[in-house]
């Protein structure tokens, strides 16, 4: 209907003349008449590519069904098979389930193999929009290519709406109204939130922008409403942004905005606000990745290094060690001169990630380099952090004398700075080392004080660490009831936060406990699954804890024959995280501990 000029007044006149008349209109844009009811026609449902298990399963999805139907119209021999199932699913997902795009892509099967079609669509260069073309004589001109269809929709917008639409293409994974106002309308100081709302509403009315569904939570816990462009539409808008010569400027604004967000949220990544802070960054992670990629590609050293430094604790909390390593390595290779404090924070982020990957010496070298920079600029908090971390590398390596010197010195500085969050974690590490060295009374003293402070000041991840230490300490002293209590709380925390590293640590300790109180099969299955989880994270149990773990596991393994143990061990490797956790929790409940 949108192609008929002045259709809305005509329909309004009809409705006012004939009281019982109802009009059903199909259009890309709403008519804005009083009493109008909108029914959105969503894209066709697509099969998530990672769930493309079989032709029968994938063929149930409407997007795939349409693709197959139109492919057979030009190529009767076309079949969906085990070999091409995943490719078809990816093509339909890449095209956002848009019927016209799927039909145009299916036509290409007449001359191109599916992998080549997917490759052309996945480039993200805008070529896919002209690649999707129909030569049918009875198809409207604007429907012969996806680019023509979007051109037609774009021309229906006024100049301000066109400007906003193309600028929104820099966002990946959606945006909030605040972000859109900051980035897409930044140079026009007269633009207000009300102006933006009006323009955004127009883009939604023209079926160009989609609003993401809000989670069902209490209002004060809901994030800001978010909006997004389908990927094919975003690709078109990005092409328009480049054609207008605005792309570099808007992408710079985007990177600067998300750097500011990362640095604003960073202080809350440690402490009791961590869960909320991590959730906020998770929602924006695609935008953060886009900003980082742009900064590295355009040699914007300070933006890249500051952002990596700010996101270090976020990547740790999400156990995204390998991704963090890629970004940080790229940022470290950028050689332009930057402020020493920025470089020091980046080095500490690199050191932390490297420690998780069990590269003790390299981690220590990075922290020592950061320590020199912190001392040079007189940053006592940074110096304390670096000293703790150097001690932590020695602790993980099992060099307790060297570790104690650094950790005790950092403990004094943390107390002076009233940094109770870090002070508690340092106590926790000292308590762990006391346990490993057999000084159980000192271990209880350190860990009890740490637990009290962490319940008040710390994020769930660090509290979880101390609970595991206390569980292991109780186990070594034969207090199985207390050990089970600590370990259950720790495992539930790991499940709640989604921290896969701590989940693996919890399960390793829980497996040894269950092997002791139940039977060796529990230890074999749970510990095997935990080690597989470590491997998936490109990490392992720290060297300092390996002798104690090996001693427990060796004792349990000696109680059964090799074949039986290997059978249990293999079964454990096949368990999911949820299955391992359920096994451990259920088994501990069954003991009555």
C-alpha positions in Angstrom: 0.0 0.0 0.0 2.9 2.4 0.7 3.5 2.8 -3.1 0.1 4.4 -3.5 0.4 8.2 -2.7 -2.1 9.6 -0.3 -3.8 6.3 0.4 -4.2 7.0 4.1 -6.7 9.9 3.7 -8.7 7.9 1.2 -9.0 4.9 3.6 -9.8 7.3 6.4 -12.7 8.7 4.3 -14.0 5.2 3.5 -14.0 4.2 7.2 -15.8 7.4 8.3 -18.4 7.0 5.6 -19.1 3.3 6.2 -19.2 2.6 9.9 -19.2 -1.2 9.6 -16.3 -1.3 7.1 -13.0 -2.9 8.0 -9.9 -2.6 5.8 -7.0 -5.0 5.9 -3.8 -3.4 4.4 -0.4 -5.0 3.7 2.4 -2.5 3.7 6.0 -2.0 4.8 4.9 1.2 6.7 2.0 1.8 9.0 -0.7 4.3 7.8 -1.0 6.2 11.2 -4.7 6.3 11.2 -6.7 6.4 14.5 -8.0 2.9 15.4 -5.3 1.2 13.3 -4.1 -2.2 14.7 -0.6 -3.3 13.7 0.2 -6.9 13.1 3.9 -7.4 12.4 4.8 -10.1 9.9 8.1 -11.5 11.3 10.8 -13.1 9.2 10.6 -16.9 8.7 12.0 -18.9 11.5 15.5 -20.2 10.8 17.4 -23.1 12.2 20.3 -22.1 14.5 23.4 -23.3 12.5 24.9 -25.0 15.5 21.7 -27.1 15.8 21.6 -28.3 12.2 21.7 -31.9 13.1 19.9 -33.7 10.3 18.0 -32.9 7.1 14.7 -34.0 8.7 15.2 -31.6 11.6 16.4 -28.6 9.5 13.6 -29.0 7.0 11.0 -28.3 9.6 12.0 -24.7 9.7 10.0 -22.4 7.4 13.0 -20.6 6.1 14.7 -23.8 5.0 11.5 -25.1 3.6 11.2 -22.0 1.4 14.8 -22.2 0.3 14.4 -25.9 -0.8 11.1 -25.2 -2.6 12.6 -22.3 -4.6 15.9 -24.1 -5.3 13.9 -27.1 -6.7 12.0 -24.7 -9.0 15.2 -23.9 -10.9 17.1 -27.1 -10.2 14.8 -30.1 -9.8 17.7 -32.3 -8.7 18.3 -30.2 -5.6 18.2 -32.2 -2.4 18.9 -31.3 1.2 21.3 -34.0 2.5 23.5 -34.7 5.5 26.4 -33.0 3.7 24.7 -29.7 2.9 22.3 -29.4 5.9 24.5 -27.1 7.9 25.3 -24.9 4.9 21.6 -24.4 4.0 20.9 -23.5 7.6 23.7 -21.0 7.6 22.5 -19.4 4.4 19.0 -18.9 5.8 20.3 -17.6 9.1 22.6 -15.2 7.3 19.6 -13.8 5.4 17.7 -13.3 8.6 14.8 -15.5 7.4 13.7 -12.8 4.9 11.5 -14.5 2.3 12.6 -12.4 -0.7 16.3 -12.8 0.2 15.9 -16.6 0.6 14.1 -16.9 -2.7 16.8 -14.9 -4.5 19.6 -16.9 -2.9 17.9 -20.2 -3.8 17.8 -19.2 -7.5 21.6 -19.1 -7.4 21.7 -22.9 -6.8 21.1 -23.3 -10.6 24.8 -22.3 -11.3 26.6 -22.1 -7.9 27.3 -24.7 -5.2 26.0 -24.0 -1.8 29.4 -23.2 -0.1 30.1 -20.6 -2.8 26.7 -19.0 -2.2 27.4 -18.9 1.5 30.8 -17.4 0.9 29.3 -14.6 -1.2 26.7 -13.9 1.4 29.1 -13.9 4.4 31.5 -11.3 3.1 29.8 -8.4 4.8 31.0 -6.0 2.0 27.6 -5.2 0.6 28.1 -7.4 -2.5 25.5 -9.9 -1.2 22.8 -7.4 -1.8 23.5 -7.2 -5.5 24.4 -10.8 -5.7 20.8 -11.7 -4.8 19.1 -11.0 -8.1 16.1 -12.3 -10.0 15.7 -12.2 -13.8 12.0 -13.1 -13.8 10.0 -10.9 -16.1 6.9 -10.9 -13.9 8.7 -9.6 -10.8 8.4 -5.9 -9.9 11.6 -3.9 -10.6 12.1 -3.2 -6.9 12.0 -6.9 -6.0 14.5 -8.0 -8.6 17.4 -7.5 -6.2 17.5 -7.1 -2.4 19.5 -3.9 -2.9 16.7 -2.4 -5.1 14.1 -3.4 -2.5 16.0 -1.6 0.3 16.7 1.3 -2.0 13.0 1.7 -2.4 12.4 1.6 1.3 15.3 4.0 2.0 13.8 6.6 -0.4 10.5 6.6 1.5 12.3 8.1 4.5 12.9 11.8 5.1 16.5 13.2 5.2 16.8 13.0 9.0 15.4 9.5 9.1 17.9 8.4 6.4 20.7 9.9 8.3 19.8 8.1 11.5 19.2 4.8 9.7 22.6 4.7 8.0 24.4 5.7 11.2 22.7 3.0 13.2 24.6 0.5 11.0 27.8 0.8 13.1 26.1 -1.0 16.0 26.5 -4.8 16.3 24.2 -6.7 18.5 21.8 -3.8 19.0 21.8 -0.5 20.8 20.1 1.6 23.5 18.4 5.0 22.9 21.2 6.6 24.9 23.9 5.1 22.7 22.0 6.1 19.5 21.6 9.6 20.7 25.4 9.8 21.5 26.6 8.3 18.3 24.1 8.8 15.6 23.0 12.3 16.5 26.1 13.7 18.2 26.9 16.6 16.0 23.4 18.0 16.1 23.2 19.6 19.6 19.5 20.4 19.0 18.5 16.7 18.8 16.7 15.6 21.9 15.6 12.2 23.2 12.1 13.0 22.0 13.4 13.8 18.5 15.3 10.5 18.5 12.2 8.6 19.7 10.2 10.1 16.9 12.8 9.1 14.2 13.2 5.7 15.7 9.5 5.1 15.7 9.4 6.0 12.0 12.2 3.5 11.2 10.2 0.8 13.1 7.1 1.8 11.2 9.0 1.3 7.9 10.1 -2.2 9.1 13.8 -1.2 9.0 14.5 -1.2 12.8 13.4 -4.0 15.2 12.9 -3.7 18.9 14.4 -6.5 20.9 12.1 -8.2 23.4 12.6 -7.3 27.1 13.2 -10.0 29.7 10.5 -10.5 32.1 12.0 -8.9 35.3 10.8 -6.3 37.8 10.9 -2.9 36.1 13.8 -1.5 38.1 16.0 -4.5 37.0 15.2 -4.3 33.3 17.9 -2.9 31.1 17.2 -0.1 28.7 15.1 -1.1 25.7 17.3 -2.2 22.9 16.9 -2.1 19.1 18.6 -3.7 16.2 18.9 -4.0 12.4 18.6 -7.4 10.7 22.0 -8.2 9.3 21.0 -7.8 5.6 19.5 -4.4 6.3 22.5 -3.4 8.4 24.8 -4.3 5.5 22.8 -2.0 3.2 22.8 0.8 5.7 26.6 0.5 6.2 26.9 0.8 2.4 24.9 4.1 2.5 27.1 5.3 5.4 30.2 4.8 3.3 28.6 6.4 0.2 27.8 9.5 2.2 31.4 9.7 3.5 30.4 9.4 7.1 31.7 5.9 7.9 35.1 6.8 9.5 33.7 9.6 11.7 30.7 7.5 13.0 32.9 4.4 13.7 35.3 6.6 15.7 32.3 7.9 17.7 31.2 4.3 18.2 34.6 3.2 19.4 35.0 6.2 21.7 31.5 5.7 23.2 32.1 2.0 24.0 35.6 2.7 25.4 33.9 5.2 27.8 31.3 2.5 28.7 34.0 -0.1 29.4 36.0 2.3 31.6 32.8 3.4 33.4 31.8 -0.1 34.3 35.3 -1.5 35.1 35.4 -0.5 38.8 32.2 -2.6 39.4 33.8 -5.7 37.8 35.4 -6.3 41.3 33.2 -6.5 44.3 29.5 -7.1 44.9 28.3 -5.3 41.8 30.2 -7.6 39.5 27.2 -9.7 38.3 25.3 -6.5 37.2 28.4 -5.1 35.6 29.2 -8.3 33.7 25.6 -8.5 32.5 25.8 -4.9 31.1 29.0 -5.7 29.2 27.6 -9.0 27.9 24.7 -7.1 26.3 27.2 -4.8 24.6 29.9 -7.4 23.8 29.3 -7.4 20.0 29.7 -3.6 20.1 32.8 -3.8 22.2 34.3 -6.3 19.7 33.4 -4.0 16.8 35.0 -1.1 18.6 38.2 -3.0 19.4 38.5 -4.4 15.8 38.1 -0.9 14.4 40.7 0.6 16.8 43.3 -2.1 16.0 42.6 -2.0 12.2 43.0 1.8 12.2 46.0 1.9 14.5 44.2 3.7 17.3 46.6 2.5 19.9 45.3 4.3 23.0 41.7 3.3 22.4 42.7 -0.3 21.8 45.0 -0.6 24.8 42.7 1.3 27.2 39.8 -0.9 26.2 41.7 -4.1 26.6 42.9 -3.0 30.0 39.4 -2.1 31.1 37.9 -5.4 29.8 40.5 -7.7 31.4 38.4 -8.6 34.5 35.3 -8.9 32.3 37.0 -11.6 30.2 38.2 -13.3 33.3 34.7 -13.4 34.8 33.3 -14.8 31.6 36.3 -17.3 31.3 36.8 -16.0 27.7 40.6 -16.5 28.0 41.3 -17.3 24.4 39.4 -14.4 23.0 41.0 -12.1 25.6 44.4 -13.4 24.6 43.8 -12.6 20.9 42.7 -9.0 21.6 45.4 -8.3 24.2 48.2 -9.7 22.0 47.0 -7.5 19.1 47.0 -4.5 21.4 50.4 -5.2 22.8 51.9 -5.3 19.3 50.8 -1.7 18.7 54.0 0.4 19.2 52.8 4.0 19.3 53.8 5.8 22.5 51.0 5.9 25.1 50.8 7.0 28.8 52.6 4.5 31.2 49.5 3.9 33.3 47.6 2.7 30.2 50.4 0.4 29.3 50.7 -0.9 32.8 47.0 -1.8 33.0 47.2 -3.6 29.7 50.2 -5.5 30.9 48.3 -6.6 34.0 45.4 -7.7 31.9 47.8 -9.7 29.8 49.5 -11.1 32.9 46.2 -12.3 34.4 45.0 -14.0 31.2 48.4 -15.6 30.8 48.3 -17.0 34.3 44.9 -18.7 33.6 46.7 -20.4 30.7 49.3 -21.8 33.1 52.2 -19.8 31.7 53.7 -18.8 35.0 57.0 -17.3 34.0 55.5 -15.2 31.2 52.7 -14.0 33.4 55.3 -13.0 36.0 57.4 -11.1 33.5 54.4 -9.1 32.3 53.4 -8.2 35.9 57.0 -7.2 36.7 57.1 -4.9 33.7 53.8 -3.4 34.9 55.2 -3.0 38.4 58.1 -0.9 37.1 55.6 1.4 35.3 53.3 1.8 38.3 56.3 2.7 40.5 57.5 5.2 37.9 54.1 7.1 37.9 53.6 6.7 41.7 50.5 4.6 41.4 50.4 2.7 44.8 47.2 0.8 44.0 48.6 -0.4 40.7 51.9 -1.3 42.4 50.0 -3.3 45.1 48.0 -5.1 42.4 51.2 -6.0 40.5 53.0 -7.2 43.6 50.0 -9.4 44.5 50.0 -10.9 41.1 53.8 -11.6 41.0 53.2 -13.5 44.3 50.3 -15.3 42.8 52.4 -16.6 40.0 54.8 -18.1 42.5 51.9 -19.5 44.5 50.4 -21.2 41.4 53.8 -22.7 40.6 54.2 -24.1 44.1 57.1 -21.8 45.2 55.6 -20.9 48.5 58.5 -19.0 50.1 58.8 -16.6 47.2 55.0 -16.3 47.0 54.6 -15.5 50.7 57.0 -12.5 50.5 55.1 -10.8 47.8 51.6 -11.6 49.2 52.4 -10.5 52.7 53.8 -7.2 51.5 50.8 -6.6 49.3 48.5 -7.6 52.2 50.1 -4.7 54.3 49.6 -2.2 51.5 46.0 -3.4 50.9 45.3 -2.9 54.6 46.7 0.7 54.4 44.6 1.4 51.4 41.5 -0.1 53.0 41.1 -2.2 50.0 39.2 -5.0 51.8 38.1 -6.7 48.6 41.8 -7.4 47.6 42.9 -7.8 51.2 40.4 -10.7 51.7 41.6 -12.4 48.5 45.2 -12.2 49.6 44.3 -13.8 52.9 42.5 -16.5 50.9 45.7 -17.2 48.9 47.8 -17.3 52.0 45.3 -19.7 53.6 45.5 -22.0 50.5 49.3 -22.1 50.8 49.1 -22.9 54.5 46.8 -25.8 53.7 49.2 -27.1 51.0 52.1 -26.9 53.4 50.2 -28.7 56.2 49.8 -25.7 58.6 46.1 -26.3 59.2 45.6 -24.0 62.2 47.1 -21.0 60.2 45.1 -22.0 57.2 41.8 -21.9 59.2 42.8 -18.4 60.6 43.5 -16.9 57.2 40.5 -18.5 55.4 38.0 -17.8 58.2 38.9 -14.1 58.1 38.9 -14.1 54.3 35.4 -15.7 54.2 33.9 -13.1 56.6 35.3 -10.2 54.6 34.3 -11.7 51.2 30.7 -12.2 52.2 30.6 -8.4 52.7 33.0 -7.1 50.0 33.7 -9.6 47.2 32.1 -10.8 44.0 30.8 -14.4 43.8 33.9 -15.7 42.0 36.4 -14.8 44.7 34.0 -16.0 47.5 33.8 -19.3 45.5 37.6 -19.6 45.6 37.7 -19.4 49.4 34.8 -21.8 49.8 36.8 -24.4 47.7 39.9 -23.8 49.8 37.8 -24.3 53.0 36.2 -27.4 51.6 39.6 -28.9 50.7 41.0 -28.0 54.1 38.1 -29.7 55.9 38.5 -32.7 53.6 42.2 -33.1 54.4 41.3 -33.0 58.1 38.5 -35.6 57.7 35.6 -33.2 58.4 33.4 -34.5 55.6 30.2 -32.7 56.7 31.9 -29.3 56.8 33.7 -30.0 53.5 30.5 -30.9 51.8 28.8 -27.8 53.1 31.5 -25.5 51.7 31.8 -27.3 48.4 28.0 -27.3 47.7 27.9 -23.6 48.3 30.8 -23.1 45.9 29.4 -25.2 43.2 26.0 -23.5 43.4 27.8 -20.1 43.1 29.7 -21.3 40.0 26.4 -22.4 38.4 24.8 -19.1 39.2 27.6 -16.9 37.8 28.4 -19.2 34.8 32.1 -19.1 35.6 33.3 -22.3 33.9 36.8 -22.1 35.4 35.5 -22.0 38.9 33.0 -24.7 38.0 35.9 -27.0 36.9 37.7 -26.2 40.2 34.6 -26.9 42.3 34.0 -30.2 40.5 37.7 -31.4 40.9 37.4 -30.8 44.6 33.9 -32.3 44.8 35.0 -35.3 42.9 37.7 -36.1 45.4 35.2 -35.6 48.3 32.6 -37.9 46.6 35.1 -40.6 45.9 35.9 -40.5 49.7 32.4 -40.6 51.0 30.7 -42.6 48.3 32.7 -44.7 45.9 35.6 -44.2 43.3 33.2 -44.1 40.3 32.0 -40.6 41.4 35.6 -39.3 41.5 36.4 -40.8 38.1 33.3 -39.4 36.4 33.3 -35.9 38.0 37.0 -35.3 37.9 37.2 -36.5 34.3 34.5 -34.2 33.2 36.2 -31.3 35.1 39.5 -31.9 33.4 37.7 -31.9 30.0 36.2 -28.6 31.0 39.7 -27.2 31.8 40.9 -28.4 28.5 38.1 -26.6 26.6 39.3 -23.4 28.3 42.9 -24.0 27.3 43.9 -24.2 31.0 44.5 -26.8 33.7 44.6 -27.3 37.5 47.5 -25.1 38.8 50.7 -27.0 39.5 50.7 -26.2 43.2 47.5 -28.2 43.7 48.4 -31.1 41.4 50.3 -33.3 44.1 47.3 -33.2 46.5 44.8 -33.9 43.7 47.0 -36.8 42.3 47.3 -38.3 45.8 43.5 -38.4 46.3 42.8 -39.6 42.8 45.6 -42.2 43.0 44.3 -43.6 46.2 40.8 -43.9 44.8 42.0 -45.4 41.5 43.9 -48.1 43.4 40.7 -49.5 44.8 39.5 -50.8 41.4 41.0 -52.4 38.3 42.3 -50.3 35.4 39.6 -51.3 32.9 36.8 -50.2 35.3 38.5 -46.9 36.1 39.0 -46.1 32.4 35.4 -46.9 31.7 34.2 -44.4 34.3 36.8 -41.9 33.2 35.5 -42.1 29.6 31.9 -41.7 30.8 32.8 -38.6 32.7 34.4 -36.9 29.6 31.0 -37.2 27.8 29.1 -35.4 30.6 27.8 -31.9 30.1 28.5 -29.2 32.7 24.9 -29.5 33.8 25.1 -33.3 34.1 28.4 -33.1 36.1 26.9 -30.5 38.5 23.7 -32.5 39.0 25.7 -35.7 39.6 27.8 -34.0 42.3 25.0 -32.3 44.0 22.7 -35.3 43.9 25.4 -37.6 45.2 26.2 -35.3 48.1 22.5 -35.0 49.0 22.2 -38.8 49.0 24.9 -39.2 51.6 23.0 -36.9 54.0 26.1 -34.7 54.4 
